[in-house]
Amino acid sequence: MTVDADRTMLARVRAELARRLQEEPGLPWLSDTEPLAPAGVDSVLLISVIGELEQELGVTLPDDTVLESASISSLALALSRGVRP
């Protein structure tokens, strides 16, 4: 993946999380590597966000991959490596 593609995927994950959390776009208070659970992202919300992004991107991720993703950057990486059906 290129640097631009990495940034694009990070931005997509961040935007979807912000939308679902009803927060300011870009979530400026949350770093890419900060754990999501302490920031208020529970597993139900996380699965919902990833499901939306899977549909948008046309990829699928195993559920355990989603739950093991602890940060915006790990989610972006998992989505970029997702399986295209």
HUWOUR-V273690 format. One line per field, one symbol per residue. ss: DSSP state (A for helix, B for strand, O for the rest). psi: psi as a letter, one per 20 degrees, with the letter a starting at -180 (. if undefined). burial: b if it has 24 or more other C-alpha atoms within 12 Angstrom, else e. Layout:
# HUWOUR-V273690
ss=???
psi=???
burial=???
This chain:
# HUWOUR-V273690
ss=OOAAAAAAAAAAAAAAAAAAAOOOOOOOOOOOOOOOAAAOOOAAAAAAAAAAAAAAAOOBOOAAAAAAOOOAAAAAAAAAOOBOO
psi=qrgghghggghgggggggghilrppimiiorhipphgijjorhggghgghgghgghikrqqqhhgghioirghhgggghhjqpo.
burial=eeeeeeeebbbbbbbbbbebeeeeeebeebebeeebeeeebeeebbbebbbbbbeeeeebbeeebbbebbbbbbbbbbbbebeee
